[in-house]
Amino acid sequence: MALKSFLEISPDSHFPMENLPYGVFKPDESSAPRPGVAIGDYVLDLQVIASAGLFNGPILANSDCFHQPNLNKFLEMGRPAWKEARATIQKLLSSAEPSLRDNASLRQNGLLPAAQVQMLLPMAIGDYTDFFSSMHHARNCGLMFRGPENAINPNWFHLPIAYHGRASSIVVSGTDIIRPRGQGHPSGNSPYFGPSRKLDFELEMAAVVGPGNRLGEPVDVNEAAEHIFGLVLMNDWSARDIQAWEYVPLGPFLGKSFGTTISPWIVTLDALQPFGCDAPQQNPSPLPYLAEKNSKNYDISLEVQIRPAGEETSYVVTRSNFNHLYWTVTQQLAHHTINGCNLRPGDLLGTGTISGPEPESYGCLLELTWNGQKNVSLGGTSRKFLEDGDEVIFTGCCKGNGYNVGFGTCSGKIVPSIP
Amino acid sequence: MALKSFLEISPDSHFPMENLPYGVFKPDESSAPRPGVAIGDYVLDLQVIASAGLFNGPILANSDCFHQPNLNKFLEMGRPAWKEARATIQKLLSSAEPSLRDNASLRQNGLLPAAQVQMLLPMAIGDYTDFFSSMHHARNCGLMFRGPENAINPNWFHLPIAYHGRASSIVVSGTDIIRPRGQGHPSGNSPYFGPSRKLDFELEMAAVVGPGNRLGEPVDVNEAAEHIFGLVLMNDWSARDIQAWEYVPLGPFLGKSFGTTISPWIVTLDALQPFGCDAPQQNPSPLPYLAEKNSKNYDISLEVQIRPAGEETSYVVTRSNFNHLYWTVTQQLAHHTINGCNLRPGDLLGTGTISGPEPESYGCLLELTWNGQKNVSLGGTSRKFLEDGDEVIFTGCCKGNGYNVGFGTCSGKIVPSIP
C-alpha cells in the first residue's frame, strides 16, 4: 500500500487512504446531519475539519459546503473542488502530517467510530433514473417473457434504455422494506390483490450526478465523466407480479416505487480510476453522440447474500461485476441529456441489474430462479422469491495491490405488509 | 354572482371571488418569490397580507407559510389551513370588509396588476407522475399502434396505468420549449438522429399533492381528496418519433423529459366543488381499494389553440373536457400509494392526455392527425406536428351562473434545436 495513515487500517478494510468515500451522518440521534468520509473503522467529520480551518485550499477555504445537511452543494462545485478536498483529506490522515494526528481534541471530535454513528442518505435526490444496461439481464428477461426470437429489442443496441424511477422512496442501507401490496397478473380473468408474491432484489450500482446541466444544453459524452461524482451500490427492489401486470405500455411503476436502497458511501471516480478497464466492444457502433474516445468500465466485484430471518449465517446467491455493463455510465449520462433534459446535483442514475454471462452471476432472483421455476439454495432452505424476514446484503469491492477500494454494504430486510 | 369584491371584476374573468387560485410570483426581477392569489386583473401578495397580521385565524396567525419561496409549506398543512386561508382571503377582498378596501397603502403594496408580475412554478416538485386515464386516448393510441384487436390492454380497465416523469424539466407557462434532438424510429436499419420530426403537445391536467403520506402507509381512496390541494393545466410535450423508438419495454423517457409546462395558478378543489359531476361508470367494477363511495369528476371545458410564428391569430385545434377521464384523480392517488409509495407535498400527478370521444375533442396532434396521416387546419396553413415558432396555448374554464372558475392559460412556444 502506497499511502500510510496514522490510523491503523486493516488490509481487508473497504476504506483505506486510497478510497475516502463520502457520506452524510449524525454523530448521535440529537445531532444535525453533516458530511463525512469513511477511513478504516472511523468516520471523519468534515464539518469539524472545516470549522478547524483545515480545508485551506483556494476553493474550499471560503466555502460552507461541509456545513450542509447533505452533499449537494459540494457535488455542484465540480471536480476542482473534489480534487482539492481529496488531496487535503489524504494529507490530513497521512502518518507524516501532524495537524490532526497530534491534536488529541480534534481527533476526539473529528474521528468517530463508524459503528457509533447513524448513516443517512448522502444527498437530496431530485430525480432518479434507472437504466437497463446489462446485456445479459436484458437477454434473460427477453428470453423469459418474449422467447428466443426477440429476446432483445432492436432499440437496445442503439441506445441506453431507461425509465424514471421514484425519488421519494429511496432509502439508505439498513432501512426495512415493507412488502408492497398491489395487483398481480391474473391467472384467470381477474387480477389478484394482496401482498406481492414475487418480491425480488436487483443488483445495481448508481452514479451520483455532480454539477449537472442547464435545460436545453446536452452534455458531450467525452465530458460526461466531469458530471459524475462517484458510484454507490443500489438495490432496486422489485415486485415481479405487480410489475408484470402493470408495465404495458408505460413501463415499471408500483412494482418498483415502494423502495430503493442505496449504500451510504459514495466512492468517487477519482478513487475508482486505478480500476478502470475497457468497456465491451459495441456492435453496431453507437451514433456519434454516444461514441466515446475512451470507453471505460470499472472492475468492481459484486456479491449478493441473503440472511433468512433468525439465522446468523448469510448465503451468497450471486457474484457479478460492474464491468459486465454494455453501456457505460458516461454514455448513459450523455444519452440522458441529448434531448436537452437537465440533470441536477445529487440526481441518481442507476445502471439496471448487473447480470454476468453465467447463471451464478445473474443479478436478481427472477433470473436466478428463472421466474420461480428453480430454487436458489440458502443452506438448509431455499428461495424462489424473497420471504418476510429475509435480509439482502450487497457488497462491492475493487482489489488493489495490498488494499481494497470498497463500497461497504447495501442491505435491507423485508418486513410483512401492513394488514 | 353571490360574492362581491371591492375590486371591479369582469364577468369574463377566470379569477373572480369564487376562484382564488394560488401561485408564486415576483413583483419585479429583483424581488424574492412569494405566494399570491389571482383576483380579477390583480395578484394579491400573501406575504404582504401575512406581514400586516391579516391572517388572524387559529392556524395561520403564527405560521410563516406565506413567507416562503414556494407553496410547499402551505400544501403540507392540509385542508384546515386551506379552508382558513380561503375564508380569510374571501373576506378581505369582499366589498363589505374595510381592512384592505380602505387601506390605500396596503392596497398599493398588496394588490399588484397581474400584467406586471413574473409568475414562477408554484411549488418545488419532488416527484412527477403521469397517468393514462382517458379511455378515448388509450383506445386511439392502441388503434394506431396495435390495431383494433388489442386497442386497449386488459390491465387498463383494472388499474390507473402511469409512469414516472421527469421533475427537473417542469417549467411554468410562458417558458420557451427547445425542440429536442434524439434518435427516431428507423425506416431502414439504422435509427435517425436529429431534431424531433414529430413534436406534439398533450392536453392534460395535473393534481398538486397536499400533505402526502409516509412510506409504507397507503392513502384510502375515500380520503384521497384530502391529499389533493388543487389542479393545474399541463402540457406534456412529446416527441413522438423519439418516444416510439425508445419506449419498449420500459416506457416513455427522452420523448417526454425535455420539458413539461404547467399553468401558474393552482385552482383549489374547494373552488372546483360546485363543478363536480359523476365519474363514468366503471366496468368491470374496480377492486375494493379503488372503489369510491362518491366517484367524482369535474366539468372543466378545455381548449387548445396554436399560434403560428409571426401571426396575431391563434386557431382552436381541439375542445375537450376534464370529465372524460375514466379514472378519477382520487383513484389515481390511492392507486399510487397502495404499494406504500410515499407522496410528498408539491408532487404532481398528471392525468394523461384528456381526449373526448369525437375526433375534434382529441387531446394531441398524434390523435388529431392520426400520426401525421391527416392535417389540422390553422387558417391558411396546416399542421401534422408542431413547427418551430408555433405557440401552443391551453385554456381551461368552469362556467358558473354568471361567473367563471378558470385556470387562465398554459402556453409555450417551440424554438429551434441548438445546432
Interface residues (C-beta under 8 A of the other chain):
Chain A: G126 D127 T129 F132 C141 N153 N155 H158 L159 I161 A162 Y163 H164 G165 R166 A167 S168 S169 V171 I178 P180 R181 G182 Q183 S190 P191 F193 L215 G216 E217 P218 A239 I242 W245 E246 Y247 V248 P249 L250 G251 P252 F253 L254 G255 S257 F258 G259 P284 L287 P288 Y289 H335 H336 I338 N339 G340 C341 N342 L343 R344 D347 I418
Chain B: G126 D127 T129 F132 N153 N155 H158 L159 I161 A162 Y163 H164 G165 R166 A167 S168 S169 V171 I178 P180 R181 G182 Q183 S190 P191 F193 L215 G216 E217 P218 A239 I242 W245 E246 Y247 V248 P249 L250 G251 P252 F253 L254 G255 S257 F258 G259 P284 L287 P288 Y289 H335 H336 I338 N339 G340 C341 N342 L343 R344 D347 I418
